[in-house]
Amino acid sequence: MQIAMMGGGAWGTTLAQVLADNNHNVVIYDINTDFVKKINEKHLHPFFDLKIPESIKATSNLKDALNDASVVVLCVPTTYLRGVLKQINEYVDRKILFINVSKGIEPESSKLVYELVDEEIQYEHNYATISGPSHAEEVIERNVTALVSASFNPTYAKKAQELFANHKYLRVYTSNDVVGVEASGAIKNAFAIISGVAYGLGLKENARALLISRALKEFVSIVTALGGNIQTVYGLSGLGDLIVTASSFNSRNFKCGINIAKGMSIEDAIKNVGQSVEGIRAIKAAYQIGIKYNLELPMIDIAYKVITNELSPSLALEGLLSRQLKNERYW
């Protein structure tokens, strides 16, 4: 099967290897010509300098990438996704299965990726989304990982499942909760930033347990307000992804949070990570969702004040700890 991968960064090239391992033909589209050259000429992963299958090709020509493709995998930071979709729309003249593997939310509109695809792709299309606890650094080395494939149509959830599942290292489950899976994948990035800030402030493992446990309360409020299923929050794309992202130096959002705690500006904190950081946009989106649905989101609210320079990280921590004492409630 011919598959076009939109984005040749850490995750896009890693998933291209998964698809190549499953005997699919993959063409990566990326505007970074250095990435394209490294993939085509040296057969190396652009970020990890590891050998990748020689069958994987790359191009900076979008039309060439889309030629003969029956599946388009979206692995573009959501900052740029709408623009890329507009470009794709110019070349789409047949029904294509779009599979989203990006984890983000548009803060200006609070829209998830499936909504952006529906708005920008005018030709009839099918859709699935894949998410879960998955550091590219581990998947590229074919370490055991599990993901979830979701679609409003079970046929396409299963199709995406079959494309990516590999019996040696990658297990993929299915779901019909597109909203829950995409919202969870996006919002957990916000809490990964918060966790990184906590670590950067010197907080220990007790505090990490506190943060993750109480983050789940806010997590549930946001996802269910958007129409997602509470069970999804406690699955791979929710709790699973939160655990791996909020406690690992492989997480770019976690590292960005540490940088913020060190006193870096938001711009410098992101730049220092060296890759896209979705968590800042996720905090902004979650904050707006909280206002829209009148949700109690103490960690999101205080994190928003930090990234908008209203509070320092240390004063934010003090504000959280000094909140009125209350019962522990999750429902």
C-alpha positions in Angstrom: 0.0 0.0 0.0 1.2 3.5 -0.8 1.2 5.8 2.2 2.2 9.5 2.4 3.6 10.6 5.7 3.1 14.3 6.3 6.1 15.3 8.5 9.5 13.7 8.7 10.4 14.7 12.3 11.1 12.5 15.2 7.6 10.8 15.3 6.9 10.9 11.5 10.1 9.1 10.5 9.7 6.7 13.3 6.2 5.7 12.3 7.4 5.5 8.7 9.7 2.8 9.9 6.8 0.9 11.5 4.9 1.0 8.3 8.0 -0.1 6.3 8.4 -3.0 8.8 4.8 -3.9 7.9 5.8 -4.0 4.2 4.1 -0.8 3.1 5.5 1.8 0.7 6.1 5.1 2.5 6.9 8.5 1.1 7.7 11.2 3.7 6.9 14.8 2.9 8.9 17.5 4.8 9.9 21.0 3.9 13.2 20.5 5.7 15.5 19.6 2.8 18.3 18.4 5.2 15.8 15.8 6.6 14.9 14.7 3.1 18.5 14.4 2.0 19.5 12.5 5.1 16.6 10.0 4.6 17.2 9.5 0.9 21.0 9.5 0.7 22.1 8.1 4.1 19.0 6.2 5.1 19.2 7.7 8.6 16.6 9.0 11.0 16.9 12.8 10.9 16.8 13.1 14.7 18.3 9.9 16.1 20.9 9.1 13.5 19.8 5.4 13.4 19.5 3.4 10.2 16.0 3.2 8.8 14.8 0.9 6.0 16.0 1.9 2.5 12.5 1.5 1.2 11.5 4.7 2.9 11.7 7.7 0.6 11.3 11.4 1.3 10.5 14.5 -0.7 9.9 18.2 -0.3 7.3 18.1 -3.2 3.8 17.7 -1.7 2.3 16.6 -5.0 4.9 13.9 -5.5 4.3 12.6 -1.9 0.5 12.4 -2.5 0.8 10.6 -5.9 -0.9 7.2 -5.8 -1.3 7.4 -2.0 -4.5 5.9 -0.6 -3.5 6.8 3.0 -2.2 10.1 4.3 -0.7 10.1 7.8 -0.8 13.5 9.5 2.3 14.0 11.7 2.6 17.8 11.6 2.6 20.1 14.7 -0.9 21.6 15.0 0.6 25.1 14.7 1.1 24.3 11.0 -1.5 21.6 10.4 -4.3 23.8 9.0 -2.0 25.3 6.5 -0.7 21.9 5.3 -4.3 20.6 5.0 -5.1 23.6 2.8 -2.2 22.6 0.5 -3.2 18.9 0.5 -6.8 19.9 -0.5 -5.4 21.3 -3.7 -4.2 17.9 -4.8 -6.9 15.6 -3.4 -9.2 14.2 -6.2 -10.1 10.8 -4.7 -11.3 9.4 -1.4 -8.3 9.1 1.0 -8.0 7.7 4.5 -6.5 10.4 6.7 -4.8 9.0 9.8 -3.9 11.6 12.4 -0.9 10.8 14.7 -0.3 14.4 16.0 -1.3 15.3 19.5 -2.6 18.8 19.7 -5.5 21.2 19.8 -6.0 24.6 18.1 -6.1 27.1 21.0 -7.9 29.8 19.1 -10.9 27.6 18.3 -10.5 24.6 20.8 -10.9 22.4 17.7 -9.4 18.9 17.5 -7.6 17.6 14.5 -10.5 15.7 13.1 -12.4 19.0 13.0 -9.6 20.7 11.1 -9.5 17.9 8.5 -13.3 18.2 8.0 -13.1 21.9 7.5 -10.1 22.0 5.1 -10.5 18.8 3.0 -13.4 19.4 0.7 -13.3 16.0 -1.1 -15.0 13.1 0.6 -12.6 11.4 2.9 -12.3 8.9 5.7 -10.6 9.4 9.1 -8.9 7.7 12.0 -6.6 8.9 14.7 -3.9 7.0 16.6 -2.5 8.0 20.0 -1.1 6.6 23.2 2.0 6.5 25.4 4.8 6.4 22.9 8.2 8.0 22.9 9.7 8.0 19.4 13.1 7.3 21.0 11.8 3.8 22.1 9.6 3.0 19.1 12.4 3.7 16.6 14.4 1.0 18.4 11.4 -1.3 18.2 10.7 -1.4 21.9 7.3 -2.8 23.0 4.6 -0.1 22.8 0.8 0.0 22.7 -1.5 2.6 21.0 -5.2 3.1 20.3 -6.8 3.7 16.9 -10.1 5.6 16.9 -12.6 6.4 14.3 -16.3 7.3 14.1 -16.5 4.4 11.6 -15.1 1.1 13.1 -14.0 0.0 9.6 -11.4 2.7 9.5 -10.3 2.3 13.1 -9.6 -1.3 12.3 -7.8 -0.3 9.0 -5.5 2.0 10.9 -5.0 -0.7 13.5 -3.9 -3.2 10.9 -1.6 -0.8 9.1 0.4 0.0 12.3 0.2 -3.1 14.4 3.4 -5.2 14.5 3.4 -8.5 16.3 6.9 -8.0 17.5 6.7 -4.6 19.2 3.6 -2.5 18.5 0.1 -3.5 19.7 -2.8 -1.3 18.6 -6.3 -1.3 20.1 -9.4 0.2 18.6 -12.0 2.7 19.8 -14.9 4.7 18.5 -14.2 7.7 20.8 -12.3 10.1 18.4 -13.1 13.1 20.6 -11.8 11.4 23.8 -8.6 10.0 22.2 -7.7 13.3 20.4 -8.6 15.5 23.4 -6.6 13.2 25.8 -3.6 13.2 23.5 -3.6 17.0 23.4 -4.5 17.9 27.0 -1.9 15.6 28.5 0.8 17.8 27.0 -0.4 20.6 29.2 0.1 18.6 32.3 3.5 17.4 31.1 4.5 21.1 31.0 3.2 21.5 34.6 5.0 18.4 35.7 8.3 19.6 34.2 7.9 22.9 36.0 7.3 21.0 39.3 10.5 19.0 38.7 12.4 22.1 37.8 11.4 23.7 41.1 12.9 20.8 42.9 9.7 18.9 43.9 10.2 15.2 44.5 8.3 12.0 43.7 5.5 12.6 46.3 4.7 15.8 44.5 4.8 14.0 41.1 2.2 11.5 42.4 0.1 14.4 43.7 0.3 16.2 40.3 -0.6 13.2 38.2 -3.5 12.1 40.5 -5.1 15.6 40.6 -4.4 16.2 36.9 -6.8 13.3 36.2 -9.6 15.2 37.8 -9.0 18.1 35.5 -8.4 15.8 32.6 -11.8 14.1 33.0 -13.5 17.5 33.3 -12.0 18.8 30.0 -12.4 15.6 27.9 -16.0 14.9 29.0 -16.9 18.6 28.5 -15.8 18.2 24.8 -17.9 15.1 24.5 -15.3 12.4 25.1 -15.8 9.2 27.1 -14.5 9.1 30.7 -13.3 5.6 30.1 -10.9 6.9 27.4 -9.3 9.2 30.0 -8.2 6.1 32.0 -7.0 4.3 28.9 -3.8 4.4 26.8 -4.4 7.8 25.2 -5.2 9.4 28.6 -3.7 8.1 31.8 -1.2 5.9 29.9 0.1 8.9 27.9 0.0 11.2 30.9 2.3 8.8 32.9 4.9 8.5 30.2 4.9 12.2 29.3 4.7 13.7 32.7 7.7 11.8 34.1 10.3 11.4 31.4 13.2 13.4 30.0 12.2 11.9 26.6 9.2 14.2 26.7 9.8 17.5 25.0 6.9 19.1 27.0 8.4 17.9 30.3 11.7 19.4 29.3 10.1 22.6 28.3 8.5 22.8 31.8 11.9 22.4 33.4 13.2 25.2 31.3 10.4 27.5 32.4 11.1 26.7 36.0 14.7 27.7 35.4 13.5 31.2 34.5 13.6 31.0 30.7 11.1 32.9 28.7 8.4 30.7 27.0 10.1 31.3 23.6 13.5 30.4 24.9 12.2 27.4 26.8 10.7 26.0 23.6 13.7 26.9 21.5 16.0 25.1 24.0 14.0 21.8 23.5 14.8 21.8 19.8 11.5 20.3 18.7 7.8 21.4 18.6 6.2 21.8 22.0 2.4 21.3 21.9 1.9 21.7 25.7 2.0 25.5 25.6 -0.9 25.6 23.1 -2.7 22.9 25.1 -2.6 25.0 28.2 -4.1 27.9 26.3 -6.8 25.7 24.8 -7.6 24.0 28.1 -7.9 27.4 29.8 -10.4 28.6 27.1 -12.4 25.3 27.4 -12.5 25.8 31.2 -14.0 29.3 30.7 -16.5 28.1 28.0 -17.8 25.2 30.1 -17.4 26.8 33.6 -14.9 24.1 34.7 -12.9 24.0 37.9 -9.3 23.6 36.6 -6.9 24.9 39.3 -3.7 23.6 37.7 -4.6 24.7 34.2 -5.7 28.1 35.4 -2.4 28.7 37.3 -0.3 27.3 34.5 -2.0 29.8 32.1 -0.9 32.6 34.4 2.7 31.3 34.3 2.9 31.1 30.5 1.3 34.5 30.1 3.8 36.0 32.6 1.2 36.9 35.3 2.9 34.6 37.9 6.3 33.1 38.4 6.5 29.3 38.7 7.4 29.6 42.5 4.4 31.8 43.2 2.2 29.6 41.1 3.2 26.6 43.3 2.4 28.6 46.4 -1.0 29.6 45.0 -1.9 26.0 44.4 -0.8 24.8 47.9 -2.6 27.6 49.6 -6.0 27.0 48.0 -8.9 26.4 50.4 -8.8 22.9 51.9 -11.5 20.5 50.8 -12.7 16.9 50.3 -11.0 14.8 47.7 -13.5 14.3 44.9 -13.1 12.8 41.5 -16.7 12.6 40.3 
